[in-house]
């Protein structure tokens, strides 16, 4: 019988998780995400910018390559496709659409696809694209129709379908009303099937006017704060990468629950993780002969009879008061379940009651789910506004998922913040602070240390003020993880050597010294005694006169050869101590690197037997 205690601590075992829930940093969803890049291949896309700036086509290929590599790392099972429209050559299923070139079908990204996208970058890439596809007439309606067929040919279940259009022409058909009408109709059909169409419009002379044609093509923004982004074209690679990354990453909730404000008053909310620790993926075991991933199966056998045990025959046990308590699996599940998932409002408390030491784990974020319960966003916004005005937080009892123990949480209101360009930088909602139980708090006895003088404190304040800087978490990448993936990328793409990773967390010693100047030496003079050098090695201890230089060396223990052979014949070599055996090995010239007793005995036996 398995220990029930071990089963209880594994909260993710045998749990049924809803769509979008998070477990150990990995999302468990009901389908795969899909993304289609629909790229304009007209001659205008290949015009280079001023001062050696890359062309719009080149920027697009760099972004596509970046998304390919990020998908390989984060979610390699997602499907991606690359389609060009406005080409001279045609390549698509059954070649039923002219001037549409399907470069990559909807499939999982891999090393070969990254290499093929790399071949389209730069001057050589533009030349290859001209030779392979060329530039011809444009029919966006046929391109959208071709993309719809790509989706319909996929038999897998897709949870999220997105189509990104890259172009620098706001009127791709040159005013042809029939082609414009066909494109609008096909875009409407795609949106009805659940495909989200995004426009990644690029800068062109005279500006890009979205309202002339593409306003009826693209899907409305999921967030009203992104409405302004849909109107401004991208003129820099960084802006285009940022916009594509924000669109292609699906926002998934860790859990979707109801916030119960009273009897019969429920608000549908989603719990989101604002930051997740990035870790290197675990190693995958491969079969030596075929290089296929090895799948392991666990089976439980009876210790006495050796028969295979079914899951229904396995019971859990817990020792209590020297007695083994045996329970069925259903009983264990019933013990673990306190109540159904949800948030229940208990009351409100002033913000002064929430202390810094109450934060015992990373906070999550609460946001309304209007599509689950109508009116949730309005009631949620009213609650958040009132809590913010009165400077209070909501105290709730929280069960985030099934079979999870209940926790007390503090819902701290957070108002929306926008920058000068009216772009949202802080979303409105509640920060969920998980509060400790009484058992989580303990009293510590801090070690006693001498107190610093006021002069020393003032000098350290000067040093701190000189070294202050504005910290941004998104400005520092983990150098270990970055180097790990650079090495994998170099191996997968057959590169000569991996790209160097810049370690941004290393201190800038030269800049620090210039800022501080003589402050460091002044602080050392105040804190350390005279002639103190922390870098110097401590002086060697003097030998005491009584012993004449410390303890005497132990005398060597030598064993005659006749005595060793007698031990060998009687099989009593193991009665000798390790120092005696080591000395015997040296005496007979036996070379051994082992320090274990049996290794020394085996070496001596081989020598004496010869």
Residue pairs with C-beta under 8 A, 6 or more apart in sequence:
1 314
1 315
1 316
1 317
1 326
2 314
2 315
2 316
2 317
3 316
3 317
3 318
4 316
4 317
4 318
4 325
4 327
4 332
5 318
7 13
7 316
7 332
8 332
8 336
11 403
11 404
12 23
12 24
14 333
15 23
15 401
15 402
15 403
16 402
17 23
17 28
17 401
18 255
18 256
18 401
19 29
19 30
19 159
20 27
20 29
20 252
20 253
20 254
20 255
20 256
21 27
21 28
21 253
21 254
21 255
21 401
22 28
22 252
22 254
22 255
22 273
22 276
25 276
25 277
25 279
27 252
29 159
29 252
30 157
30 159
31 156
31 157
31 158
31 159
31 160
32 77
32 78
32 79
32 156
32 157
32 158
32 159
33 75
33 78
33 79
33 158
33 159
33 160
33 162
33 250
34 78
34 79
34 80
34 81
34 106
34 151
34 154
34 158
34 160
34 161
34 162
35 67
35 71
35 78
35 79
35 80
35 81
35 162
35 163
35 164
35 248
36 80
36 81
36 82
36 83
36 106
36 147
36 150
36 151
36 162
36 163
36 164
37 60
37 64
37 67
37 80
37 81
37 82
37 83
37 164
37 166
38 83
38 85
38 143
38 144
38 147
38 163
38 164
38 165
38 166
39 45
39 57
39 60
39 64
39 82
39 83
39 84
39 85
39 166
39 167
40 84
40 85
40 86
40 138
40 165
40 166
40 167
40 168
40 169
40 172
41 57
41 84
41 85
41 86
41 87
41 101
41 129
41 133
41 134
41 135
42 86
42 135
42 138
42 167
42 169
42 172
43 135
44 56
44 168
44 169
44 204
45 55
45 56
45 57
45 60
45 167
45 168
45 202
46 55
46 56
46 57
46 126
46 129
46 130
46 135
47 55
47 56
48 54
48 55
49 55
54 62
54 237
55 126
56 166
56 168
56 202
56 203
56 204
57 120
57 126
57 129
58 121
58 122
58 125
58 126
59 202
59 234
59 237
59 240
60 166
60 200
60 202
60 240
61 117
61 120
61 121
61 125
62 121
62 237
62 241
63 200
63 237
63 240
63 241
63 244
64 82
64 117
65 114
65 117
65 118
65 121
66 241
66 244
66 245
67 80
67 244
67 245
67 248
68 80
68 109
68 113
68 114
68 117
69 109
69 114
69 489
70 245
71 78
71 80
71 109
72 109
72 110
72 114
73 485
76 108
76 109
77 108
78 108
78 109
79 106
79 107
79 108
79 154
79 156
79 158
80 104
80 106
80 107
80 108
80 109
80 113
81 102
81 104
81 105
81 106
81 107
81 147
81 150
82 102
82 103
82 104
82 113
82 117
83 92
83 100
83 101
83 102
83 103
83 104
83 143
83 146
83 147
83 150
84 100
84 101
84 103
84 133
85 99
85 100
85 101
85 138
85 139
85 140
85 142
85 143
86 99
86 135
86 136
86 137
86 138
86 172
87 99
87 100
87 101
87 133
87 134
87 135
87 136
88 99
88 133
88 134
88 135
88 136
89 101
89 132
89 133
89 134
89 136
90 97
90 98
90 99
90 100
90 101
91 100
91 101
91 102
91 103
92 100
92 101
92 102
92 146
92 149
93 102
93 146
93 149
93 150
93 153
96 146
97 139
97 142
97 143
97 145
97 146
98 137
98 139
98 142
99 136
99 137
99 138
99 139
99 142
100 139
100 142
100 143
100 146
101 132
101 133
102 146
102 150
103 116
104 113
104 116
105 150
106 150
106 151
106 153
106 154
111 492
111 493
114 492
114 493
115 493
118 125
118 493
119 125
119 128
120 126
120 128
120 129
138 169
138 172
138 173
138 179
139 173
139 179
139 182
139 183
140 165
140 172
140 173
140 179
140 183
140 217
141 179
141 182
141 183
141 185
141 186
142 182
144 163
144 183
144 186
144 187
144 190
145 186
147 163
147 190
147 195
148 186
148 189
148 190
148 193
148 195
151 158
151 161
151 193
151 195
160 196
160 250
161 193
161 194
161 195
161 196
162 195
162 196
162 197
162 198
162 247
162 248
163 190
163 195
163 196
163 197
163 198
164 198
164 199
164 200
164 244
164 247
164 248
165 197
165 198
165 199
165 200
165 214
165 217
165 218
166 200
166 202
167 199
167 201
167 202
168 201
168 202
168 203
168 204
168 208
168 233
169 204
170 201
170 204
170 208
170 209
170 210
170 212
170 213
170 214
171 212
171 213
172 213
173 179
173 180
173 183
173 213
180 213
183 213
183 217
184 216
184 217
187 197
187 216
187 217
187 218
190 197
191 197
191 219
196 219
196 222
197 217
197 218
197 219
198 218
198 219
198 247
199 210
199 214
199 217
199 218
199 230
200 234
200 240
200 243
200 244
200 247
201 208
201 210
201 214
201 233
201 234
202 208
202 233
202 234
202 235
202 240
203 233
203 234
203 235
204 233
207 233
208 233
210 230
210 231
218 230
221 227
221 229
221 230
223 424
225 418
225 423
225 424
225 427
226 246
226 424
228 421
228 422
228 423
229 243
229 423
234 240
234 243
251 272
253 270
253 271
253 272
253 369
254 270
254 271
254 272
254 273
254 364
254 400
255 270
255 271
255 341
255 400
255 401
256 268
256 269
256 270
256 271
256 369
256 372
257 268
257 269
257 271
257 341
257 342
257 343
257 399
257 400
258 266
258 267
258 268
258 269
258 342
258 343
258 373
259 266
259 267
259 268
259 269
259 342
259 343
259 345
259 366
259 380
259 396
260 266
260 342
260 343
260 344
260 345
261 267
261 345
261 379
261 383
262 345
265 379
266 373
267 368
267 373
267 376
267 379
267 380
267 383
268 368
268 369
268 370
268 372
268 373
268 376
269 343
269 366
269 367
269 368
269 369
269 376
269 380
270 366
270 367
270 368
270 369
271 364
271 365
271 366
271 400
271 432
272 364
272 365
272 366
272 367
273 362
273 364
273 365
274 362
274 363
274 364
274 365
275 362
275 473
278 478
278 481
279 481
280 480
280 481
280 484
284 293
285 293
285 294
285 296
286 292
286 293
286 294
287 293
287 294
299 308
300 308
300 309
300 314
301 307
301 308
301 309
302 308
302 309
311 329
312 329
314 329
315 326
315 327
315 328
315 329
316 326
316 327
316 328
316 329
316 332
317 324
317 325
317 326
317 327
318 324
318 325
318 327
319 325
327 335
333 403
336 403
336 405
337 402
337 403
338 399
338 405
338 406
339 399
339 406
340 399
340 402
341 399
341 400
341 401
341 402
341 404
342 398
342 399
343 396
343 397
343 398
343 409
344 396
344 397
344 398
345 394
345 395
345 396
346 395
346 396
346 397
346 408
347 394
347 395
348 387
348 390
348 392
348 393
348 394
348 395
349 392
349 393
349 395
349 410
350 391
350 392
351 391
351 392
351 393
351 412
354 393
354 410
354 412
354 433
358 410
358 433
358 435
358 436
359 433
359 434
360 434
360 435
360 436
360 440
361 434
363 431
363 432
363 433
363 434
364 431
364 432
365 427
365 429
365 430
365 431
365 432
366 411
366 429
366 430
366 431
366 432
367 380
367 427
367 429
368 376
368 377
368 379
368 380
368 381
368 429
369 376
370 376
370 377
380 429
381 428
383 394
384 413
384 414
384 415
384 428
384 429
384 430
385 413
387 393
387 394
387 411
387 413
387 430
388 413
388 414
388 415
393 410
393 411
393 412
393 413
393 433
394 410
394 411
394 430
395 408
395 409
395 410
395 411
396 408
396 409
396 410
396 411
397 406
397 407
397 408
397 409
398 406
398 407
398 408
398 409
398 432
398 434
399 405
399 406
399 407
407 434
407 435
408 434
408 435
408 437
409 432
409 433
409 434
409 435
410 432
410 433
410 435
411 430
411 431
411 432
411 433
412 430
412 431
412 433
413 430
414 426
414 427
414 428
414 429
414 430
414 431
415 426
415 428
416 424
416 426
416 427
416 428
417 424
417 425
417 426
418 424
418 425
419 425
452 460
452 527
453 526
455 526
456 523
456 526
456 527
459 519
459 522
459 523
459 526
460 523
462 519
463 516
463 519
463 520
463 523
466 515
466 516
466 519
467 512
467 515
467 516
475 504
476 504
476 505
477 504
479 501
479 502
479 503
479 504
479 505
482 501
483 498
483 501
486 498
486 499
486 501
487 498
489 495
489 498
489 499
490 496
490 497
490 498
490 499
513 520
524 532
528 534
543 549
543 550
544 550
556 583
557 579
557 580
557 583
558 583
558 587
559 576
559 580
559 583
559 584
559 587
561 588
564 573
564 584
564 604
564 608
565 608
567 573
567 575
567 576
568 604
568 605
568 608
568 609
573 581
573 601
573 604
573 605
574 597
574 598
574 601
576 584
578 595
578 597
578 600
581 597
581 600
581 601
581 604
582 600
584 590
584 604
585 591
585 592
585 600
585 603
585 604
585 607
588 604
588 607
588 608
589 607
590 603
590 604
590 607
592 599
592 600
592 603
594 600
594 603
